[in-house]
Amino acid sequence: MHAAAGFPVAAWSIGLAWSVLGVLAVLIATFIASRIAGKHSVIDTAWGLLFVAVAVACFLTSNGHGNSTRRVLLLVLPVLWGLRLGF
């Protein structure tokens, strides 16, 4: 497998890794909260927060890549949507 010409594979890989870590952090915190609360329904709040974690991780790791306006838009829209789903 070879990389597409001009595609920043290293930057994409770093963004992917931080996104996975963000998702794991939210899921671990949700698991702990569900154990404390004694309810499995806590995960319903976490689904929206997973989108927030991925959007923030991708925004932070994409610094210096791509159009700034698009980066901010791709941060704000999933964060608003995720927060609406989560709360």
Distance bins in CASP14 RR format, pairs under 12 A and 6 or more apart:
PFRMAT RR
TARGET T0000
AUTHOR 0000-0000-0000
RMODE 2
METHOD distances of the structure
MODEL  1
1 9 0 0 0 0 0 1 0 0 0 0 0
2 9 0 0 0 0 1 0 0 0 0 0 0
3 9 1 0 1 0 0 0 0 0 0 0 0
3 10 0 0 0 0 1 0 0 0 0 0 0
3 11 0 0 0 0 0 1 0 0 0 0 0
3 12 0 0 0 0 1 0 0 0 0 0 0
3 13 0 0 0 0 0 1 0 0 0 0 0
4 12 0 0 0 0 0 1 0 0 0 0 0
6 12 0 0 0 0 0 1 0 0 0 0 0
6 65 0 0 0 0 0 1 0 0 0 0 0
7 13 0 0 0 0 0 1 0 0 0 0 0
7 65 0 0 0 0 0 1 0 0 0 0 0
7 66 0 0 0 0 0 1 0 0 0 0 0
8 14 0 0 0 0 1 0 0 0 0 0 0
8 15 0 0 0 0 0 1 0 0 0 0 0
8 16 0 0 0 0 0 1 0 0 0 0 0
8 61 0 0 0 0 0 1 0 0 0 0 0
8 62 0 0 0 0 1 0 0 0 0 0 0
8 64 0 0 0 0 1 0 0 0 0 0 0
8 65 1 0 1 0 0 0 0 0 0 0 0
8 66 0 0 0 0 1 0 0 0 0 0 0
9 15 0 0 0 0 0 1 0 0 0 0 0
9 16 0 0 0 0 0 1 0 0 0 0 0
9 65 0 0 0 0 0 1 0 0 0 0 0
10 16 0 0 0 0 0 1 0 0 0 0 0
10 17 0 0 0 0 0 1 0 0 0 0 0
10 61 0 0 0 0 0 1 0 0 0 0 0
10 65 0 0 0 0 0 1 0 0 0 0 0
11 17 0 0 0 0 0 1 0 0 0 0 0
11 18 0 0 0 0 0 1 0 0 0 0 0
11 58 0 0 0 0 0 1 0 0 0 0 0
11 60 0 0 0 0 0 1 0 0 0 0 0
11 61 1 0 0 1 0 0 0 0 0 0 0
11 62 1 0 0 1 0 0 0 0 0 0 0
11 63 0 0 0 0 1 0 0 0 0 0 0
11 64 0 0 0 0 1 0 0 0 0 0 0
11 65 1 0 1 0 0 0 0 0 0 0 0
11 66 0 0 0 0 1 0 0 0 0 0 0
12 18 0 0 0 0 0 1 0 0 0 0 0
12 19 0 0 0 0 0 1 0 0 0 0 0
12 58 0 0 0 0 1 0 0 0 0 0 0
12 61 0 0 0 0 1 0 0 0 0 0 0
12 62 0 0 0 0 1 0 0 0 0 0 0
12 65 0 0 0 0 1 0 0 0 0 0 0
12 66 0 0 0 0 0 1 0 0 0 0 0
13 19 0 0 0 0 0 1 0 0 0 0 0
13 20 0 0 0 0 0 1 0 0 0 0 0
13 61 0 0 0 0 1 0 0 0 0 0 0
14 20 0 0 0 0 0 1 0 0 0 0 0
14 21 0 0 0 0 0 1 0 0 0 0 0
14 57 0 0 0 0 1 0 0 0 0 0 0
14 58 0 0 0 0 0 1 0 0 0 0 0
14 60 0 0 0 0 0 1 0 0 0 0 0
14 61 1 0 1 0 0 0 0 0 0 0 0
14 62 0 0 0 0 1 0 0 0 0 0 0
14 63 0 0 0 0 0 1 0 0 0 0 0
14 65 0 0 0 0 0 1 0 0 0 0 0
15 21 0 0 0 0 1 0 0 0 0 0 0
15 22 0 0 0 0 0 1 0 0 0 0 0
15 23 0 0 0 0 0 1 0 0 0 0 0
15 53 0 0 0 0 0 1 0 0 0 0 0
15 54 0 0 0 0 1 0 0 0 0 0 0
15 55 0 0 0 0 0 1 0 0 0 0 0
15 56 0 0 0 0 0 1 0 0 0 0 0
15 57 1 0 0 1 0 0 0 0 0 0 0
15 58 1 0 1 0 0 0 0 0 0 0 0
15 59 0 0 0 0 1 0 0 0 0 0 0
15 60 0 0 0 0 1 0 0 0 0 0 0
15 61 1 1 0 0 0 0 0 0 0 0 0
15 62 1 0 0 1 0 0 0 0 0 0 0
15 63 0 0 0 0 0 1 0 0 0 0 0
15 65 0 0 0 0 1 0 0 0 0 0 0
16 22 0 0 0 0 0 1 0 0 0 0 0
16 23 0 0 0 0 0 1 0 0 0 0 0
16 54 0 0 0 0 1 0 0 0 0 0 0
16 57 0 0 0 0 1 0 0 0 0 0 0
16 58 0 0 0 0 1 0 0 0 0 0 0
16 61 0 0 0 0 1 0 0 0 0 0 0
16 62 0 0 0 0 0 1 0 0 0 0 0
17 23 0 0 0 0 0 1 0 0 0 0 0
17 24 0 0 0 0 0 1 0 0 0 0 0
17 54 0 0 0 0 0 1 0 0 0 0 0
17 57 0 0 0 0 1 0 0 0 0 0 0
17 58 0 0 0 0 0 1 0 0 0 0 0
17 61 0 0 0 0 1 0 0 0 0 0 0
18 24 0 0 0 0 0 1 0 0 0 0 0
18 25 0 0 0 0 0 1 0 0 0 0 0
18 53 0 0 0 0 1 0 0 0 0 0 0
18 54 0 0 0 0 1 0 0 0 0 0 0
18 55 0 0 0 0 0 1 0 0 0 0 0
18 56 0 0 0 0 1 0 0 0 0 0 0
18 57 1 0 1 0 0 0 0 0 0 0 0
18 58 1 0 0 1 0 0 0 0 0 0 0
18 59 0 0 0 0 0 1 0 0 0 0 0
18 60 1 0 0 1 0 0 0 0 0 0 0
18 61 1 0 1 0 0 0 0 0 0 0 0
18 62 0 0 0 0 0 1 0 0 0 0 0
18 63 0 0 0 0 0 1 0 0 0 0 0
19 25 0 0 0 0 0 1 0 0 0 0 0
19 26 0 0 0 0 0 1 0 0 0 0 0
19 50 0 0 0 0 1 0 0 0 0 0 0
19 51 0 0 0 0 0 1 0 0 0 0 0
19 52 0 0 0 0 0 1 0 0 0 0 0
19 53 1 0 0 1 0 0 0 0 0 0 0
19 54 1 0 1 0 0 0 0 0 0 0 0
19 55 0 0 0 0 1 0 0 0 0 0 0
19 56 0 0 0 0 1 0 0 0 0 0 0
19 57 1 0 1 0 0 0 0 0 0 0 0
19 58 1 0 0 1 0 0 0 0 0 0 0
19 59 0 0 0 0 0 1 0 0 0 0 0
19 60 0 0 0 0 0 1 0 0 0 0 0
19 61 0 0 0 0 1 0 0 0 0 0 0
19 62 0 0 0 0 0 1 0 0 0 0 0
19 78 0 0 0 0 0 1 0 0 0 0 0
20 26 0 0 0 0 0 1 0 0 0 0 0
20 27 0 0 0 0 0 1 0 0 0 0 0
20 50 0 0 0 0 0 1 0 0 0 0 0
20 53 0 0 0 0 1 0 0 0 0 0 0
20 54 0 0 0 0 1 0 0 0 0 0 0
20 57 0 0 0 0 1 0 0 0 0 0 0
20 58 0 0 0 0 0 1 0 0 0 0 0
20 61 0 0 0 0 0 1 0 0 0 0 0
21 27 0 0 0 0 0 1 0 0 0 0 0
21 28 0 0 0 0 0 1 0 0 0 0 0
21 53 0 0 0 0 1 0 0 0 0 0 0
21 54 0 0 0 0 0 1 0 0 0 0 0
21 56 0 0 0 0 0 1 0 0 0 0 0
21 57 1 0 0 1 0 0 0 0 0 0 0
21 60 0 0 0 0 0 1 0 0 0 0 0
21 61 0 0 0 0 0 1 0 0 0 0 0
22 28 0 0 0 0 1 0 0 0 0 0 0
22 29 0 0 0 0 1 0 0 0 0 0 0
22 30 0 0 0 0 0 1 0 0 0 0 0
22 46 0 0 0 0 0 1 0 0 0 0 0
22 49 0 0 0 0 1 0 0 0 0 0 0
22 50 0 0 0 0 1 0 0 0 0 0 0
22 51 0 0 0 0 0 1 0 0 0 0 0
22 52 0 0 0 0 1 0 0 0 0 0 0
22 53 1 0 1 0 0 0 0 0 0 0 0
22 54 1 0 0 1 0 0 0 0 0 0 0
22 55 0 0 0 0 0 1 0 0 0 0 0
22 56 0 0 0 0 1 0 0 0 0 0 0
22 57 1 0 1 0 0 0 0 0 0 0 0
22 58 0 0 0 0 0 1 0 0 0 0 0
22 60 0 0 0 0 0 1 0 0 0 0 0
22 61 0 0 0 0 0 1 0 0 0 0 0
23 29 0 0 0 0 0 1 0 0 0 0 0
23 30 0 0 0 0 0 1 0 0 0 0 0
23 46 0 0 0 0 1 0 0 0 0 0 0
23 47 0 0 0 0 0 1 0 0 0 0 0
23 48 0 0 0 0 0 1 0 0 0 0 0
23 49 0 0 0 0 1 0 0 0 0 0 0
23 50 1 0 1 0 0 0 0 0 0 0 0
23 51 0 0 0 0 1 0 0 0 0 0 0
23 52 0 0 0 0 0 1 0 0 0 0 0
23 53 1 0 1 0 0 0 0 0 0 0 0
23 54 1 0 0 1 0 0 0 0 0 0 0
23 55 0 0 0 0 0 1 0 0 0 0 0
23 56 0 0 0 0 0 1 0 0 0 0 0
23 57 0 0 0 0 1 0 0 0 0 0 0
23 58 0 0 0 0 0 1 0 0 0 0 0
24 30 0 0 0 0 0 1 0 0 0 0 0
24 31 0 0 0 0 0 1 0 0 0 0 0
24 46 0 0 0 0 0 1 0 0 0 0 0
24 50 0 0 0 0 0 1 0 0 0 0 0
24 53 0 0 0 0 1 0 0 0 0 0 0
24 54 0 0 0 0 0 1 0 0 0 0 0
24 57 0 0 0 0 0 1 0 0 0 0 0
25 31 0 0 0 0 0 1 0 0 0 0 0
25 32 0 0 0 0 0 1 0 0 0 0 0
25 46 0 0 0 0 0 1 0 0 0 0 0
25 49 0 0 0 0 1 0 0 0 0 0 0
25 50 0 0 0 0 0 1 0 0 0 0 0
25 52 0 0 0 0 0 1 0 0 0 0 0
25 53 1 0 0 1 0 0 0 0 0 0 0
25 54 0 0 0 0 0 1 0 0 0 0 0
25 56 0 0 0 0 0 1 0 0 0 0 0
25 57 0 0 0 0 1 0 0 0 0 0 0
26 32 0 0 0 0 0 1 0 0 0 0 0
26 33 0 0 0 0 0 1 0 0 0 0 0
26 42 0 0 0 0 0 1 0 0 0 0 0
26 43 0 0 0 0 0 1 0 0 0 0 0
26 45 0 0 0 0 1 0 0 0 0 0 0
26 46 1 0 1 0 0 0 0 0 0 0 0
26 47 0 0 0 0 1 0 0 0 0 0 0
26 48 0 0 0 0 1 0 0 0 0 0 0
26 49 1 0 1 0 0 0 0 0 0 0 0
26 50 1 0 1 0 0 0 0 0 0 0 0
26 51 0 0 0 0 1 0 0 0 0 0 0
26 52 0 0 0 0 1 0 0 0 0 0 0
26 53 1 0 1 0 0 0 0 0 0 0 0
26 54 0 0 0 0 1 0 0 0 0 0 0
26 55 0 0 0 0 0 1 0 0 0 0 0
26 56 0 0 0 0 0 1 0 0 0 0 0
26 57 0 0 0 0 0 1 0 0 0 0 0
26 82 0 0 0 0 0 1 0 0 0 0 0
26 86 0 0 0 0 0 1 0 0 0 0 0
27 33 0 0 0 0 0 1 0 0 0 0 0
27 34 0 0 0 0 0 1 0 0 0 0 0
27 42 0 0 0 0 0 1 0 0 0 0 0
27 43 0 0 0 0 1 0 0 0 0 0 0
27 45 0 0 0 0 0 1 0 0 0 0 0
27 46 1 0 0 1 0 0 0 0 0 0 0
27 47 0 0 0 0 0 1 0 0 0 0 0
27 48 0 0 0 0 0 1 0 0 0 0 0
27 49 0 0 0 0 1 0 0 0 0 0 0
27 50 1 0 0 1 0 0 0 0 0 0 0
27 53 0 0 0 0 1 0 0 0 0 0 0
28 34 0 0 0 0 0 1 0 0 0 0 0
28 35 0 0 0 0 0 1 0 0 0 0 0
28 46 0 0 0 0 0 1 0 0 0 0 0
28 50 0 0 0 0 0 1 0 0 0 0 0
28 53 0 0 0 0 0 1 0 0 0 0 0
29 35 0 0 0 0 0 1 0 0 0 0 0
29 36 0 0 0 0 0 1 0 0 0 0 0
29 42 0 0 0 0 1 0 0 0 0 0 0
29 43 0 0 0 0 0 1 0 0 0 0 0
29 45 0 0 0 0 0 1 0 0 0 0 0
29 46 1 0 0 1 0 0 0 0 0 0 0
29 49 0 0 0 0 1 0 0 0 0 0 0
29 50 0 0 0 0 0 1 0 0 0 0 0
29 53 0 0 0 0 0 1 0 0 0 0 0
30 36 0 0 0 0 0 1 0 0 0 0 0
30 37 0 0 0 0 0 1 0 0 0 0 0
30 39 0 0 0 0 0 1 0 0 0 0 0
30 40 0 0 0 0 0 1 0 0 0 0 0
30 41 0 0 0 0 0 1 0 0 0 0 0
30 42 1 0 1 0 0 0 0 0 0 0 0
30 43 1 0 1 0 0 0 0 0 0 0 0
30 44 0 0 0 0 1 0 0 0 0 0 0
30 45 1 0 0 1 0 0 0 0 0 0 0
30 46 1 0 1 0 0 0 0 0 0 0 0
30 47 0 0 0 0 1 0 0 0 0 0 0
30 48 0 0 0 0 0 1 0 0 0 0 0
30 49 1 0 0 1 0 0 0 0 0 0 0
30 50 0 0 0 0 1 0 0 0 0 0 0
30 53 0 0 0 0 0 1 0 0 0 0 0
30 86 0 0 0 0 0 1 0 0 0 0 0
31 37 0 0 0 0 0 1 0 0 0 0 0
31 38 0 0 0 0 0 1 0 0 0 0 0
31 39 0 0 0 0 0 1 0 0 0 0 0
31 40 0 0 0 0 0 1 0 0 0 0 0
31 42 0 0 0 0 1 0 0 0 0 0 0
31 43 0 0 0 0 1 0 0 0 0 0 0
31 46 0 0 0 0 1 0 0 0 0 0 0
32 38 0 0 0 0 0 1 0 0 0 0 0
32 42 0 0 0 0 1 0 0 0 0 0 0
32 46 0 0 0 0 0 1 0 0 0 0 0
33 39 0 0 0 0 1 0 0 0 0 0 0
33 40 0 0 0 0 0 1 0 0 0 0 0
33 41 0 0 0 0 0 1 0 0 0 0 0
33 42 1 0 1 0 0 0 0 0 0 0 0
33 43 0 0 0 0 1 0 0 0 0 0 0
33 44 0 0 0 0 0 1 0 0 0 0 0
33 45 0 0 0 0 1 0 0 0 0 0 0
33 46 0 0 0 0 1 0 0 0 0 0 0
33 49 0 0 0 0 0 1 0 0 0 0 0
34 40 1 0 1 0 0 0 0 0 0 0 0
34 41 1 0 0 1 0 0 0 0 0 0 0
34 42 1 0 1 0 0 0 0 0 0 0 0
34 43 1 0 0 1 0 0 0 0 0 0 0
34 44 0 0 0 0 0 1 0 0 0 0 0
34 45 0 0 0 0 1 0 0 0 0 0 0
34 46 0 0 0 0 1 0 0 0 0 0 0
35 42 0 0 0 0 1 0 0 0 0 0 0
35 43 0 0 0 0 0 1 0 0 0 0 0
36 42 0 0 0 0 1 0 0 0 0 0 0
37 43 0 0 0 0 0 1 0 0 0 0 0
37 45 0 0 0 0 0 1 0 0 0 0 0
39 45 0 0 0 0 0 1 0 0 0 0 0
40 46 0 0 0 0 0 1 0 0 0 0 0
41 47 0 0 0 0 0 1 0 0 0 0 0
42 49 0 0 0 0 0 1 0 0 0 0 0
42 86 0 0 0 0 0 1 0 0 0 0 0
43 49 0 0 0 0 0 1 0 0 0 0 0
43 50 0 0 0 0 1 0 0 0 0 0 0
43 86 0 0 0 0 0 1 0 0 0 0 0
44 50 0 0 0 0 0 1 0 0 0 0 0
44 85 0 0 0 0 1 0 0 0 0 0 0
44 86 1 0 0 1 0 0 0 0 0 0 0
44 87 0 0 0 0 0 1 0 0 0 0 0
45 52 0 0 0 0 0 1 0 0 0 0 0
45 82 0 0 0 0 0 1 0 0 0 0 0
45 83 0 0 0 0 0 1 0 0 0 0 0
45 84 0 0 0 0 0 1 0 0 0 0 0
45 85 0 0 0 0 1 0 0 0 0 0 0
45 86 1 0 1 0 0 0 0 0 0 0 0
45 87 1 0 0 1 0 0 0 0 0 0 0
46 52 0 0 0 0 0 1 0 0 0 0 0
46 53 0 0 0 0 1 0 0 0 0 0 0
46 82 0 0 0 0 0 1 0 0 0 0 0
46 85 0 0 0 0 1 0 0 0 0 0 0
46 86 1 0 0 1 0 0 0 0 0 0 0
46 87 0 0 0 0 0 1 0 0 0 0 0
47 53 0 0 0 0 0 1 0 0 0 0 0
47 54 0 0 0 0 0 1 0 0 0 0 0
47 81 0 0 0 0 0 1 0 0 0 0 0
47 82 0 0 0 0 1 0 0 0 0 0 0
47 83 0 0 0 0 0 1 0 0 0 0 0
47 84 0 0 0 0 0 1 0 0 0 0 0
47 85 1 0 0 1 0 0 0 0 0 0 0
47 86 1 0 0 1 0 0 0 0 0 0 0
47 87 0 0 0 0 0 1 0 0 0 0 0
48 54 0 0 0 0 0 1 0 0 0 0 0
48 55 0 0 0 0 0 1 0 0 0 0 0
48 78 0 0 0 0 1 0 0 0 0 0 0
48 79 0 0 0 0 1 0 0 0 0 0 0
48 80 0 0 0 0 0 1 0 0 0 0 0
48 81 1 0 0 1 0 0 0 0 0 0 0
48 82 1 1 0 0 0 0 0 0 0 0 0
48 83 1 0 0 1 0 0 0 0 0 0 0
48 84 0 0 0 0 1 0 0 0 0 0 0
48 85 1 1 0 0 0 0 0 0 0 0 0
48 86 1 0 1 0 0 0 0 0 0 0 0
48 87 0 0 0 0 1 0 0 0 0 0 0
49 55 0 0 0 0 0 1 0 0 0 0 0
49 56 0 0 0 0 0 1 0 0 0 0 0
49 78 0 0 0 0 0 1 0 0 0 0 0
49 79 0 0 0 0 1 0 0 0 0 0 0
49 81 0 0 0 0 0 1 0 0 0 0 0
49 82 1 0 0 1 0 0 0 0 0 0 0
49 83 1 0 0 1 0 0 0 0 0 0 0
49 84 0 0 0 0 0 1 0 0 0 0 0
49 85 0 0 0 0 1 0 0 0 0 0 0
49 86 1 0 0 1 0 0 0 0 0 0 0
49 87 0 0 0 0 1 0 0 0 0 0 0
50 56 0 0 0 0 0 1 0 0 0 0 0
50 57 0 0 0 0 0 1 0 0 0 0 0
50 78 0 0 0 0 1 0 0 0 0 0 0
50 79 0 0 0 0 0 1 0 0 0 0 0
50 81 0 0 0 0 0 1 0 0 0 0 0
50 82 0 0 0 0 1 0 0 0 0 0 0
50 83 0 0 0 0 0 1 0 0 0 0 0
50 85 0 0 0 0 1 0 0 0 0 0 0
50 86 0 0 0 0 1 0 0 0 0 0 0
51 57 0 0 0 0 0 1 0 0 0 0 0
51 58 0 0 0 0 0 1 0 0 0 0 0
51 74 0 0 0 0 0 1 0 0 0 0 0
51 75 0 0 0 0 0 1 0 0 0 0 0
51 76 0 0 0 0 0 1 0 0 0 0 0
51 77 0 0 0 0 1 0 0 0 0 0 0
51 78 1 0 1 0 0 0 0 0 0 0 0
51 79 1 0 0 1 0 0 0 0 0 0 0
51 80 0 0 0 0 1 0 0 0 0 0 0
51 81 1 0 0 1 0 0 0 0 0 0 0
51 82 1 0 1 0 0 0 0 0 0 0 0
51 83 0 0 0 0 1 0 0 0 0 0 0
51 84 0 0 0 0 1 0 0 0 0 0 0
51 85 1 0 0 1 0 0 0 0 0 0 0
51 86 0 0 0 0 1 0 0 0 0 0 0
52 58 0 0 0 0 0 1 0 0 0 0 0
52 59 0 0 0 0 0 1 0 0 0 0 0
52 75 0 0 0 0 1 0 0 0 0 0 0
52 76 0 0 0 0 0 1 0 0 0 0 0
52 77 0 0 0 0 0 1 0 0 0 0 0
52 78 1 0 0 1 0 0 0 0 0 0 0
52 79 1 0 1 0 0 0 0 0 0 0 0
52 80 0 0 0 0 1 0 0 0 0 0 0
52 81 0 0 0 0 1 0 0 0 0 0 0
52 82 1 0 1 0 0 0 0 0 0 0 0
52 83 1 0 0 1 0 0 0 0 0 0 0
52 84 0 0 0 0 0 1 0 0 0 0 0
52 85 0 0 0 0 1 0 0 0 0 0 0
52 86 0 0 0 0 1 0 0 0 0 0 0
52 87 0 0 0 0 0 1 0 0 0 0 0
53 59 0 0 0 0 0 1 0 0 0 0 0
53 60 0 0 0 0 0 1 0 0 0 0 0
53 75 0 0 0 0 0 1 0 0 0 0 0
53 78 0 0 0 0 1 0 0 0 0 0 0
53 79 0 0 0 0 1 0 0 0 0 0 0
53 82 0 0 0 0 1 0 0 0 0 0 0
53 83 0 0 0 0 0 1 0 0 0 0 0
54 60 0 0 0 0 0 1 0 0 0 0 0
54 61 0 0 0 0 0 1 0 0 0 0 0
54 62 0 0 0 0 0 1 0 0 0 0 0
54 74 0 0 0 0 0 1 0 0 0 0 0
54 75 0 0 0 0 0 1 0 0 0 0 0
54 78 1 0 0 1 0 0 0 0 0 0 0
54 79 0 0 0 0 1 0 0 0 0 0 0
54 81 0 0 0 0 0 1 0 0 0 0 0
54 82 0 0 0 0 1 0 0 0 0 0 0
55 61 0 0 0 0 0 1 0 0 0 0 0
55 62 0 0 0 0 0 1 0 0 0 0 0
55 71 0 0 0 0 0 1 0 0 0 0 0
55 72 0 0 0 0 0 1 0 0 0 0 0
55 73 0 0 0 0 0 1 0 0 0 0 0
55 74 1 0 0 1 0 0 0 0 0 0 0
55 75 1 0 1 0 0 0 0 0 0 0 0
55 76 0 0 0 0 1 0 0 0 0 0 0
55 77 0 0 0 0 1 0 0 0 0 0 0
55 78 1 1 0 0 0 0 0 0 0 0 0
55 79 1 0 1 0 0 0 0 0 0 0 0
55 80 0 0 0 0 1 0 0 0 0 0 0
55 81 0 0 0 0 1 0 0 0 0 0 0
55 82 0 0 0 0 1 0 0 0 0 0 0
55 83 0 0 0 0 0 1 0 0 0 0 0
56 62 0 0 0 0 0 1 0 0 0 0 0
56 71 0 0 0 0 0 1 0 0 0 0 0
56 74 0 0 0 0 0 1 0 0 0 0 0
56 75 1 0 0 1 0 0 0 0 0 0 0
56 76 0 0 0 0 0 1 0 0 0 0 0
56 78 0 0 0 0 1 0 0 0 0 0 0
56 79 1 0 0 1 0 0 0 0 0 0 0
56 82 0 0 0 0 0 1 0 0 0 0 0
56 83 0 0 0 0 0 1 0 0 0 0 0
57 63 0 0 0 0 0 1 0 0 0 0 0
57 74 0 0 0 0 0 1 0 0 0 0 0
57 75 0 0 0 0 0 1 0 0 0 0 0
57 78 0 0 0 0 0 1 0 0 0 0 0
57 79 0 0 0 0 0 1 0 0 0 0 0
58 65 0 0 0 0 0 1 0 0 0 0 0
58 66 0 0 0 0 0 1 0 0 0 0 0
58 70 0 0 0 0 0 1 0 0 0 0 0
58 71 0 0 0 0 1 0 0 0 0 0 0
58 72 0 0 0 0 0 1 0 0 0 0 0
58 74 1 0 0 1 0 0 0 0 0 0 0
58 75 1 0 0 1 0 0 0 0 0 0 0
58 78 0 0 0 0 1 0 0 0 0 0 0
58 79 0 0 0 0 0 1 0 0 0 0 0
59 65 0 0 0 0 0 1 0 0 0 0 0
59 66 0 0 0 0 0 1 0 0 0 0 0
59 68 0 0 0 0 0 1 0 0 0 0 0
59 70 0 0 0 0 0 1 0 0 0 0 0
59 71 1 0 1 0 0 0 0 0 0 0 0
59 72 1 0 0 1 0 0 0 0 0 0 0
59 73 0 0 0 0 0 1 0 0 0 0 0
59 74 1 0 0 1 0 0 0 0 0 0 0
59 75 1 0 1 0 0 0 0 0 0 0 0
59 76 0 0 0 0 1 0 0 0 0 0 0
59 77 0 0 0 0 0 1 0 0 0 0 0
59 78 0 0 0 0 1 0 0 0 0 0 0
59 79 0 0 0 0 1 0 0 0 0 0 0
60 71 0 0 0 0 1 0 0 0 0 0 0
60 75 0 0 0 0 1 0 0 0 0 0 0
61 71 0 0 0 0 0 1 0 0 0 0 0
61 75 0 0 0 0 0 1 0 0 0 0 0
62 68 0 0 0 0 1 0 0 0 0 0 0
62 70 0 0 0 0 1 0 0 0 0 0 0
62 71 1 0 1 0 0 0 0 0 0 0 0
62 72 0 0 0 0 0 1 0 0 0 0 0
62 74 0 0 0 0 1 0 0 0 0 0 0
62 75 0 0 0 0 1 0 0 0 0 0 0
63 71 0 0 0 0 1 0 0 0 0 0 0
63 72 0 0 0 0 0 1 0 0 0 0 0
63 75 0 0 0 0 0 1 0 0 0 0 0
64 71 0 0 0 0 1 0 0 0 0 0 0
65 71 0 0 0 0 1 0 0 0 0 0 0
65 74 0 0 0 0 0 1 0 0 0 0 0
66 72 0 0 0 0 0 1 0 0 0 0 0
66 73 0 0 0 0 0 1 0 0 0 0 0
66 74 0 0 0 0 0 1 0 0 0 0 0
67 73 0 0 0 0 1 0 0 0 0 0 0
67 74 0 0 0 0 1 0 0 0 0 0 0
68 74 0 0 0 0 0 1 0 0 0 0 0
68 75 0 0 0 0 0 1 0 0 0 0 0
69 75 0 0 0 0 0 1 0 0 0 0 0
69 76 0 0 0 0 0 1 0 0 0 0 0
70 76 0 0 0 0 0 1 0 0 0 0 0
70 77 0 0 0 0 0 1 0 0 0 0 0
71 77 0 0 0 0 0 1 0 0 0 0 0
71 78 0 0 0 0 0 1 0 0 0 0 0
72 78 0 0 0 0 0 1 0 0 0 0 0
72 79 0 0 0 0 0 1 0 0 0 0 0
73 79 0 0 0 0 0 1 0 0 0 0 0
73 80 0 0 0 0 0 1 0 0 0 0 0
74 80 0 0 0 0 0 1 0 0 0 0 0
74 81 0 0 0 0 0 1 0 0 0 0 0
75 81 0 0 0 0 0 1 0 0 0 0 0
75 82 0 0 0 0 0 1 0 0 0 0 0
76 82 0 0 0 0 0 1 0 0 0 0 0
76 83 0 0 0 0 0 1 0 0 0 0 0
77 83 0 0 0 0 0 1 0 0 0 0 0
77 84 0 0 0 0 0 1 0 0 0 0 0
78 84 0 0 0 0 0 1 0 0 0 0 0
78 85 0 0 0 0 0 1 0 0 0 0 0
79 85 0 0 0 0 0 1 0 0 0 0 0
79 86 0 0 0 0 0 1 0 0 0 0 0
80 86 0 0 0 0 0 1 0 0 0 0 0
80 87 0 0 0 0 0 1 0 0 0 0 0
81 87 0 0 0 0 0 1 0 0 0 0 0
END
